[in-house]
Amino acid sequence: MRVIALYSIKGGVGKTAAAVNLAWQSARHGCRTLLWDLDPQGAASWYFRIRPTLAGGVRTVLKKRLVDGVRATDYPGLDLLPADFTYRNLDLLLDAQKKRRRTLAKATDRFAGDYDCLLLDCAPSISLVSENVFRSADLLLHPLVPSTLSVRTLEQLVEFLRESGLDDLRLLNFFSMVDRRRKLHRDLMDTLGAHRGDVLATTIPNASVVERMGVERRPVGEYAPRSAAAVAYRKLWEEVDAAP
Amino acid sequence: MAAARTGAPEFVVPVDWSRARVRRQLAERLNIRDEGVDRALVFYDTFDWLLHRAGYALEFVPGNDALARLIRLSDGLVQAQNLDGDPPAFMRDWPRGPVKTVAGELTDVRALLPLVRLSGSADRFAVLNREGKTVCRLSVDKWQVDNASAGAESTLSRVRVVPLRGWREEADAVVAALADAGFPSAATPTLDAALAAIGRQVRDYSQKFRMSLSPNRDAAGTARDILLRLFDDMQRNEEGTKRDIDPEFLHDYRVAVRRTRSALAAFRDVLGDQVLDPHRKAFRNLGRLTGNKRNLDVHLLDFDRHLLLLDDEQRAAVAELRRVLETQCRHAGEQLAAHLKSADYRAFKRRYRTFLEGGTASGPSAAVPVRDFADRVLWKSYRRILKDGRAIGAKSPDEALHELRKRGKQFRYLMEFFQSLYPVKPMKAAIAELKRLQDQLGVFQDQSVQIETLESLRAGDAGDVASKAIDRLVAGIAAQQRDTRAHFAEHFARFDTKANRTRYASLFKPGKHH
């Protein structure tokens, strides 16, 4: 099972939209896929029309019966572990554990037999939860909105990974909410793409078809399969899938 | 037959209900949405039911959007995977997907075979909750079983419930709604009912020998029953062997031949030595005729594991050898198939069947109750293994180990034939103890065969690099074999313990009280 974390320090960067659409793509490509909605806001769960509640709340994360919380989505091969509002206390819960940095990794291991791919949709912030996520993941997928501020958060993330002894964790960045008409976006993408080896070629456009997900409550590929955004998510998945 | 417990409940559609009426009944109680129609359904499994034994049913929907569905029988959960046309026979040739991931490991070297085909229609529906989320699926089926036996019930009108992971309560509510709508529960799942229509049932073949014997019946009658059953096993694997569908058909065919040879040897003084003689010869011959192909099959199966011992250059050189082996294997298969189609072979089968089904038994032990007879041959067989095994030392030739392995196999077959005459648990343990010893001897035997086959390739036009690669492979296997050989005494001592001696004596030693 490959564990991929969708993560950003900043909110509002198209992270959950990417998690939902990549999970859908992963299942379409024949991987038994589980999306774990770790964000107490429960947006990913909501997109799949699944109530963001987990019987037993946040403490279930520590228990075997965590696997009973899994729910099938409408799409073959794609299941979801819904968020729960009590996830806002996940930091406290983890902090009280003996192996406080690796507790989540133990939880994700419980799904290894049932799935080929586990996607984690993480809440924005940099915290003990994030560190747990990093230690669970094989790959950290990081959406970047092309702005000067994002470049700074990327630097912060890299610095944090180094300080936490997580240099080995594979980090892949992709540009999200891109508006190619804006010069600033184009310039930043050119510079960053040229300087860093960990930026994926596919970019996700800032498109109204993605915003419509909130109305449709389906992955973009379901209601607008030929849209530029749907194609971009497919290409992004193919790049991620091919990454070592 | 009792209704099979299944996690995917099925209901019968009453004969006089129209499609419209069924739909209306569903729509009145459930929020349903159309999800398309299947026009045919084919169930698949391996010849020996590996999927069903592991708790799965594999169904395939042919057509432009060909789809394989793997259903877990315990909870009805489905893994689905689109395919480009008919499913490849070997799951290793399937494209990546959930069905391959789960079922591929289970089927291993065995080919998938179509079991039964249904034509007609299945209207598929999603059952939605108030959020518009699919919480369960339904399939409203009107199938005709293809090639149904005359007089068999060949129409399957059903509503099948397809639960989804994490939506158990919702599925239960759907089941309650269907019962409320007046659909009676189906007695057996669709697969079982479809098989019944073509005169078959699930798991109707197994590699294991299981037969219930009555202890007071005469040895001669029992001998015939056992031999007929083995003859049947052999013939059931004949077609798959001829067509070389997968290597296990020949394997099972040979097992039936070897079991028959053991039985014929054991029943000499029951059925009459002289009467049996021509049949024993015929089976010995059959063992030899099938051996060449089987050795090549095994070697091909092991080949890729051997490649790990080589470097890249050698691996490339040996790739050619694999093709040589494949050709040899194909030729051996053709020869074997030709034999199985020959007039000679058919005549042999006729003669043997006539012998089994008629005639009188001329052996001195013909009328002995089978339980007494079984004690006698099992005890004799066991003591022979002890004697031979104890005589093997560090300097004994390899041949002595091979002989011991054959004796062990004979003993094992005899225990399996007569298993039903003895208490279950001690008998299981007795077989298990022997199996442990046999496994070690089997490893040694396989290593010998592999070395032999590799050496035989050298005689061909193997180039210099390939020849070196053979050296390396042979050296690798020989080293493993020396290691196996060195541990023989240890393994035999584990078999020849006081506890085991008591175990076998209390089961088989003649004169004990049953």
Chai-1 contact restraints between the chains, C-beta under 6 A:
chainA,res_idxA,chainB,res_idxB,connection_type,confidence,min_distance_angstrom,max_distance_angstrom,comment,restraint_id
A,G30,B,R96,contact,1.0,0.0,6.0,A-B,restraint_1
A,G30,B,G97,contact,1.0,0.0,6.0,A-B,restraint_2
A,R32,B,P98,contact,1.0,0.0,6.0,A-B,restraint_3
A,R49,B,E131,contact,1.0,0.0,6.0,A-B,restraint_4
A,R49,B,G132,contact,1.0,0.0,6.0,A-B,restraint_5
A,R49,B,K133,contact,1.0,0.0,6.0,A-B,restraint_6
A,V70,B,R165,contact,1.0,0.0,6.0,A-B,restraint_7
A,V70,B,G166,contact,1.0,0.0,6.0,A-B,restraint_8
A,R71,B,G166,contact,1.0,0.0,6.0,A-B,restraint_9
A,A72,B,L164,contact,1.0,0.0,6.0,A-B,restraint_10
A,A72,B,R165,contact,1.0,0.0,6.0,A-B,restraint_11
A,A72,B,G166,contact,1.0,0.0,6.0,A-B,restraint_12
A,D74,B,T134,contact,1.0,0.0,6.0,A-B,restraint_13
A,P76,B,A80,contact,1.0,0.0,6.0,A-B,restraint_14
A,G77,B,P98,contact,1.0,0.0,6.0,A-B,restraint_15
A,D79,B,R165,contact,1.0,0.0,6.0,A-B,restraint_16
